[in-house]
Amino acid sequence: MILKIAWRNIWRNKKRTLITTLSIFAALFLVIIMRGLQFGFYDNLIKTVVESYSGYVQVHANGYWEKQSLENSMEVDEELMNKISSVKGVENVVQRLQTFSLVSKEEKSKGAIINGIEIEKEQLITDWNKRIVLGTLFFENENEILIGKGIAEYFDIQIGDTLVLFGQGYQGMMAAGKYVTIGIIDLKNPKLNDLGIFMDLKSAQNYISSENVVTHLVVDKSEHIDEKKIVKDVRNILSDDYEVMAWQEILPEIDQTIKADSVGGLIMAFILYVIVCFGMFGTVLMMTEERRYEFGILISIGMSKIKLYLIILLETFLLSSLGVVIAIISTRPILYYFHLNPINMSDFVEGMDEAMAEFGFDPIVPFSIDWDIPFTHALFIFCVSLIISIYPAIKIYTLNAVKSMRS
């Protein structure tokens, strides 16, 4: 009965109800679209940068990240791998060995990062077939390497050409060797393309003269599992001899960029919500003041003030719900469409694809379809409604039925 009365009451002044509903709808519509665009961009950024190579979670020997040296590497056995793999949400764990070396061909030379990888296991984390530009991915002999396209351009490398690697091995050993190029890859990251040389993990361990030594364990997670929870769980099962890091610690500049941009979006949302709040409060204020006589009669004939307040509260929530529901329903098809058909920034700005490639990003921006976005902002609207309803609650509590009917 109370719900039915509240629903009828909000339509007593149709124009005012429609204006309030449209203001809530417009604000929430813009906020959902804006945040969907932002979070879609963040997801794509993380996927491009984090999933491309660094991974969501890394395990190192304690102290390695502060001083990235082979002397701070670690030995990995089956027991350690099984411990990490047993953590809920962990899908794959891959070993990597990373070191710095001088690379030369004929009269040219430059520094490069040597990466020992297990290509079959790396394929479980990201599709390396999309990275291959020329040649093959798979190692058949010990002295074979894959090189980033930046290195290939610098040395003018063709498949089958040989590069000489020279550096420091494990515990002061000399590291040197000749390696044949079997593939050229594009890592979608200019720095990795200019510095990255990849070889089989066993070949890299032989290059530095140490077996079973690795510098990184890269942990791949299930899609909807929070990497911070995995970091916490892995730390709990490992000793203090290891450090466990989420991508936010590994790539703090990316995390800071996302946070700074997100704050800008929240400021815009706040401005829209302030406008909506004043509109909603104005509506509730008018609904309360113009019905003082009605409230006085209802209280005089025996209606409790609590029941009267519940009617007003329901009216406020119904007004909010109309705008919220229409906004969520109308934004879902738009979000889904642009999730499946991302916006290509190069279509709007000439040269954008090349400019973004310089930073290792794709120029496409898919929209996020995460339900948290509309539900979070809808909850905020409902909380505002609850706060606004404090005003009629005070008015009803202090209402004198006789005086209100006389006025």
Buried (B, 14 or more C-beta within 10 A) or exposed (E): EEEEEBEEBBEEBEEBBEBBBBBBBBBBBBBBBBBBBBBBBBBBBBEBBBBBBBBBBBBBBBEBBEEBBBEBBBEBEEEBBEEBEEBEBBEBBBBBBBBBBBBBBEEEBBEBBBBBBBBEBBBEBBEBEEBBEBBEBBBEEEBBBBBBBBBBEBBEBEEEBEBBBEBBBBEEEEBEBEBEBBBBBBBBBBEBBBBBBBBBBBBBBBBBBBEEBBBBBBBBBEEEBEBEBBBEBBBEEBEEEBBBBBBBBBBEEBBEEBEEBBEEBBEBBEEBBEEBBEBBBBBBBEBBEEBBEEBBEBBEEEEEBEEBBBBBBBBBBBBBBBBBBBBBEBBBEBBEEBBEEBBEBBEEEEEBBEBBBEEBBBBBBBBBBBEEBBEEBBEBBBEBBEEBBEBBBEBBEEBEBEEBBEE
